């Protein structure tokens, strides 16, 4: 049974004055085609809204990334944008909103599990963004995108599938420090233990006076990368929580070696 769209409005914190616009955003072509074949007026579907929402989403994500990472190169921004607007990430957003329960589907689509289909959910999410934009303007759309597309995911699995993997923590930390106008990271070996042929190293990474992190590794290079990761993640989390535009936390891999 289809959920009441009013509960979706309450969930996203936006109330539509034009209820038909929201209904159109949630109407799949399968339902519209069935209504068209039967008695009454033809019903529009969400395909055009999805087309518009895709462009609005791309603009707003690009804008947020430029503001969030003013010192980053185009290549980095492009890779991050590609992940944030990817079907995998948007599918996770739509699932967290339980968007499938609000869709108007045709009988065949309903019977084939359309409420859980990734394509339908992603299209509906983009259509919803367009509907918010058409009624509330760019600021309303920006708030929605910031709150739901750019926010940190509650699921580590969804974050890992949605966000770019950074293999070089030290370079990432250096770029982040530069973007924040902070001193460049420094690294120091603070401990060595174990026999000569099987030592474990502890490295401290530091950015200015505020940000520090320590990590161990079987080589100095691995320990330095892990320490850089610890500082990098700590620097991102408070910024994401307190910034005017909420942002996602990067999901980082654990490389095997790098220069100290």
N, C-alpha and C positions, 0 to 999 in steps of 0.2 A: 504494500500500500504506500502511495506517495505521501511523504511528509509535508506538513504545512509550510509553505515558503516563508511565512511570518517568523518561524523559528530560525530560519537561515538569516533573516534580516537582524534578528536579535543577536545571533551568534557573531555576525561580522560588524555589528554596530552601525549599520546604515539602513535607514528606512526609506523605501521607495515611495515617492508621491504617485508615480505612475506604475501601478501594479502590473499592467500589461507588459511593460518593458522588462520587468523581472521574469514574468512568465515566458516571454519570448526567449530570454537568455537560457532558460531551463528546458526549452522545448526541442527535442530531437526531431529530425526530419521524418523519422518513422511515424511519429505521432501526428505530425502535421499532415503527412500524406494520407493517413487514415481519415482524418477529419475532412480533408479536401474531397475524398471519395464519397463521404456520407453527406447527410443533409446539413445545412447551415453554411456559414461563411468559411472560406479557406483560412487556415491558421498559419501564421508565419513561423519559421523555425529559427534556430540560433546560428545558422551558418554565416550570415553576413556579420553578425555581432562577433563571432569567433574570429573572422578575418580582421575586423577592426581591433579587437582586443589583443591580438597577436602583435600588432604594430605598437599599440599603446604600451604593452608590457615591455617590449624591446627598448622603447625610449626611456621608460621610467627606470628600468634596471641599469641601462647605460648611464643615465644621469646619476643614480645612486653610487655606482662604482667610481665614476670620475670624482665625485665629492668625497667618497670614502678613501680612495687611494690617489691623491693628487699627483704623486710622484711616480706612479707606475707607468710602464710602457704599454703601448697599444696591444701588444701580443698577450700580455698577462691579463689585461682587462677583457680582451676578446675571449680568452679561454674561460675565464670566470663567468662572463655573461652567458656563454654557450651552455655551461652547466646549469646556471640558474633558470634559464628559459627552456631547458631540455624537458622532454616528455617525462623522464624519470623523476625529476624534481617536482614538476607541476602535478604529476600524478599523486605524489606524496602530500602536496598541499591540498588537493581536492579530497583526498581520503580523510585528512584530518578535519576538514570541514563537513565530512559525510555528504558531499555534494551529490553523490549518486542517489541518495534517498529522496532528493527533491526533483529529479528529472521527470519530465513528461515523455514517456516512451510509447511506441506502438506495441501492439500485442506480441508480434514476433520478436522484437528486440527485448521486450520484457522477459519472454520465455527463454531467450538465449543468454540471459545474465547480463544484459546491457548496463545495469546499474553499477557493475563492477569493472566494466571494460575501460582500459586505460585511455583509449582514444576519445571515447565519449566524455569521460571525466575531464580530460585536459581541454577539450573543445568547450565544454560548459564553463570551466574556470575562466578561460579567455573571454568567452561571451559575457560572463558576469562582470569582468573588468570593464568591458566596453559599455555595458549597461550603466554601471556606476559612473563612468566618464560622461556618457551622454546626458545623464540627469544631474549629476553632482559636480561635473567639471573635473579638471585635471587634479586639483588638490584632493578631492575625495578619492579619485583613483590612486593617487600617490600614497595616501594613507593606507589604503587597502593593500597595495603591493608591498609597502614597507612592513606592514604588520603581519602579512601571511606568506609572501614569496621570499622576502629577504630575512625574515626572522630566523633565529636558530631553531633547528628541528629538535623535537623531543626524542626522536629516535636516532640512535647512532647509526643504525643500518640505513635509514633513509638519508641521513647526512652523508654517509660514505658514498652512496650511489648518486647523490646530487651534486656534490661539491668536488672541486678539483683536487687531485692529489699533488702535494708539494713534496718533492723528493729531496731538495736541498734546503734544509732548515736554516743553515747559516746565511745563505743568500736571501732567503725569505725574511729572516730577522733583520738583515742589513737594510733591505728595501723598506721594511716597516718602520725601522728607526729613522731612516731618511725621510719617509713620508710624515712622521710625527715631529720632525726637526729635533731629534734627540741625538746624543753622541753615538758614534758607531760602536757596535758590540765589541767587547773584549773577552778573551778567553784565557784561563789560567789553570794549570794542572795543580790541584790542591792535595792529591793523594795518589800514591802508588802502593799496591799490595800484591802479594803472591810471589812465587818464584820467577826467576828471570824469563823462563820459557813460557810462562803462563800468567802474566801480570794482568791486573785489573786497574784501570785508571779512573780517577774521579776528576772531572773537569767542571769548573765554574764558568758560566756565561753571565755577562753583565752588560746592561744598557743603562748608562747613567747611574744615578744613585738609587733609583727606585726599583729597577727590575733586575733580579738575579735568579739564577737557577743552577742546580747541580745535578749531574748524572754520571753514571758509571758505564764503562764499556771495556771490551777486551783489547781495544786499541784507543789511542788518543783521539783519532779521527771519529770513531763511533761515539765516544763519550762526549765530544764537542758537539756533534750533531744532536744528540739527545738532550744536552743542556740547552742548546739553541731552541729546540722544540718546546721545552718547558717554558722558557721565557716568552717565546712567540705566542703560545696559547694563553699565557697569563695576560699578555698585553692586549690580546684581542678580546677576551671575555669582558672585562670591565668596559671597554670602549663600545662593544656591541650593546651592552645593557643600558648605558647612559647616553648614547648618541641620540640626536633628534630623529635620525633615520635608523631604525633597528637593522642590524646586519647579522649575517650568518657567521658561525664559527667555522673556520677552515678545518677540514679533515685531513690529517697529515699521515704520510707513510713513514716507515722506519728504515731508512737506507742503511746499507752495510758499511759505507766508508765515505769520508770526505776530508779535505784539508783541515787541520787544526787552526 
